[in-house]
C-alpha cells in the first residue's frame, strides 16, 4: 500500500505524494532504462539524418537495440499497470467513492507526486 503524504482533489484530477518504496524504485529504474535507450536512438537519427541511405537502421546492432527498447516499453507498461491496479486503484476508489472507475495516472519520479486523471 502506498503511504500518502498529501492529497489534492480537483474536478477530474487527484494528486498525491507517495513514499519511496521498492515498487517506485523499480518503476523509476525501468523508466530510466527507456529514456537512456531513447536518447541513443534519437542520437542515431540525428547523426544519420542526412545519410544517402538508411543502412544504419538496417544494421544488426540497431535492430537489436530497437528490439530491446520495445521490450523495455512492454515491461514498463506491465509494471505500471500492476502498480496502478494494486496500489492506486484502492486510493482512487476511496477518494472518489466509486468502484471500477477508469483512470490514467502519471508519477513524477523527482517529487513522487502521482497525478490521477479520471
C-alpha positions as CSV (number, residue, x, y, z in Angstrom):
1,X,0.0,0.0,0.0
2,X,1.3,3.5,-0.8
3,X,1.8,5.9,2.0
4,X,0.2,9.1,1.1
5,X,1.7,12.3,2.3
6,X,-0.7,14.9,0.7
7,X,-3.9,14.7,-1.3
8,X,-5.4,17.4,-3.6
9,X,-8.7,16.8,-5.3
10,X,-9.8,18.7,-8.4
11,X,-12.8,18.1,-10.6
12,X,-11.2,15.4,-12.9
13,X,-7.9,15.0,-11.1
14,X,-6.5,13.7,-7.9
15,X,-2.9,14.4,-6.9
16,X,-1.0,13.0,-4.0
17,X,2.6,12.3,-3.0
18,X,3.7,8.7,-2.3
19,X,6.5,7.5,-0.1
20,X,9.6,5.9,-1.8
21,X,9.5,2.1,-1.9
22,X,10.7,-0.8,-3.9
23,X,7.8,-0.5,-6.4
24,X,8.6,3.1,-7.1
25,X,12.3,2.4,-7.4
26,X,11.6,-0.4,-9.9
27,X,9.4,1.9,-12.0
28,X,12.0,4.6,-11.8
29,X,14.7,2.3,-13.0
30,X,12.6,0.9,-15.8
31,X,11.7,4.4,-16.9
32,X,15.4,5.5,-16.8
33,X,16.3,2.5,-19.0
34,X,13.7,3.6,-21.6
35,X,14.8,7.2,-21.5
36,X,18.5,6.3,-22.0
37,X,17.7,3.9,-24.8
38,X,15.5,6.6,-26.5
39,X,18.3,9.1,-26.2
40,X,20.6,6.7,-28.1
41,X,18.0,6.1,-30.8
42,X,17.4,9.9,-31.1
43,X,21.2,10.5,-31.4
44,X,21.3,7.9,-34.2
45,X,18.5,9.6,-36.1
46,X,20.2,13.0,-35.6
47,X,23.6,11.8,-36.7
48,X,22.4,9.9,-39.7
49,X,19.5,12.2,-40.9
50,X,21.5,13.3,-43.9
51,X,22.8,9.9,-45.0
52,X,22.2,8.9,-48.6
53,X,20.7,5.6,-47.5
54,X,19.1,4.1,-44.4
55,X,21.7,1.3,-43.9
56,X,22.4,2.3,-40.3
57,X,18.8,1.4,-39.5
58,X,19.1,-1.9,-41.2
59,X,22.2,-2.9,-39.1
60,X,22.1,-5.8,-36.7
61,X,23.1,-3.6,-33.7
62,X,20.3,-1.0,-34.4
63,X,17.7,-3.7,-34.9
64,X,18.8,-5.4,-31.6
65,X,18.8,-2.1,-29.8
66,X,15.3,-1.3,-31.1
67,X,14.0,-4.7,-30.1
68,X,15.4,-4.2,-26.5
69,X,13.8,-0.8,-26.4
70,X,10.4,-2.3,-27.4
71,X,10.8,-5.0,-24.7
72,X,11.6,-2.4,-22.1
73,X,8.5,-0.4,-23.0
74,X,6.3,-3.5,-22.7
75,X,7.9,-4.5,-19.3
76,X,7.4,-0.9,-18.0
77,X,3.8,-0.8,-19.2
78,X,3.1,-4.1,-17.4
79,X,4.8,-2.9,-14.2
80,X,3.0,0.4,-14.3
81,X,-0.4,-1.3,-14.9
82,X,0.2,-3.6,-12.0
83,X,1.1,-0.7,-9.7
84,X,-1.9,1.2,-10.8
85,X,-4.3,-1.6,-10.2
86,X,-2.8,-2.9,-6.9
87,X,-1.8,0.3,-5.2
88,X,-3.5,3.3,-6.9
89,X,-6.9,1.8,-7.7
90,X,-7.9,1.4,-4.0
91,X,-6.8,5.0,-3.3
92,X,-8.8,6.4,-6.3
93,X,-11.9,4.4,-5.4
94,X,-11.7,5.7,-1.8
95,X,-11.2,9.3,-2.9
96,X,-14.0,9.2,-5.5
97,X,-16.4,6.8,-3.7
98,X,-16.7,4.9,-7.0
99,X,-15.8,1.3,-7.8
100,X,-14.3,0.1,-11.1
101,X,-13.6,3.7,-12.1
102,X,-11.5,4.3,-15.2
103,X,-8.4,6.4,-14.7
104,X,-4.9,7.3,-16.1
105,X,-2.0,8.2,-13.9
106,X,1.5,9.6,-14.0
107,X,4.2,9.6,-11.5
108,X,6.8,12.4,-11.2
109,X,9.9,10.5,-10.1
110,X,11.6,13.6,-8.7
111,X,8.7,14.7,-6.4
112,X,6.9,11.4,-6.1
113,X,3.7,13.2,-6.9
114,X,1.1,11.0,-8.6
115,X,-1.4,12.7,-10.8
116,X,-4.6,10.7,-11.5
117,X,-6.9,11.8,-14.3
118,X,-10.4,10.5,-14.1
